[in-house]
């Protein structure tokens, strides 16, 4: 059960409410007025809890579960424990996510501004924005309804933030236009100079970074991520994309919609990442290349050239994943042969 010291349960909710949020069908024999108190994993849930099964690896946990309600795929109903109420949907995990957010919604501002915050009189702040202790909001910044600005966060001059957006503690935002329902976790740095220098034997000349960072609606950015502003063109993060902790996005990068970019990924300047691209941890993209829509980049992969739409690549330098697997297997066999001869 979620620790109430850290998480506030907005429930209970009726089965009907839960099914509507989940987009799931209620079993014919269930009472839609039944009250459910909380969400819990299969192993911990009891009769007043809702759980879910998405991965068949946990089928035995499902069979043994005491959960009163479970969100599952239609093909799993035949093995459900007796007495369990079933909510069926083709996408149980997605449905569970919506239900969990029903019980534990994201923080929304209520108009509390700490006396220890520093808000310039020329900033435009909606009435229901929360600004925590030590936060700084400079002149000309605009913060929309329902936002929460964490402790010691800095919102620099001219930054525009949409509605219901959360800016984590110790985060700095400058030269940025941020959409609605965005989450930026603790310690992230948004809008600082891109790494731009004209190199020469006599010394390196700094190139002014005159662009912005544009972050679309429903984007989430993990802790201690860094997103540089553009040098002239803007750096852009498309709607619904999710960036993990410690991701670095360089100047002029354009990331499409609904991308998944996991921890410690680095994307070099002026690279374009298409919609629905997935990048594994510690992978990296060279500058001035294009990653096609729906491409998948393996963990620790080094990408030096364009990747076609839908391609799956791995290794350094990146190559088609099947080729990389074959090369790895060949190398392993060669090593075993050499060891046998020795």
Helices and strands as residue ranges (DSSP letters): E 13-14, H 15-22, E 25-26, E 35-36, E 38-39, E 49-52, G 56-58, H 59-64, E 69-72, G 74-79, E 85-88, H 92-103, E 118-119, E 124-125, E 130-131, E 136-137, E 142-143, E 148-149, E 154-155, E 160-161, E 166-167, E 172-173, E 176-178, E 183-184, E 189-190, E 197-198, E 205-206, E 213-215, E 220-221, E 226-227, E 235-237, E 242-243, E 248-249, E 254-255, E 260-261, E 266-267, E 272-273, E 278-279, E 284-285, E 290-291, E 296-297, E 302-303, E 312-314, E 319-320, H 321-341
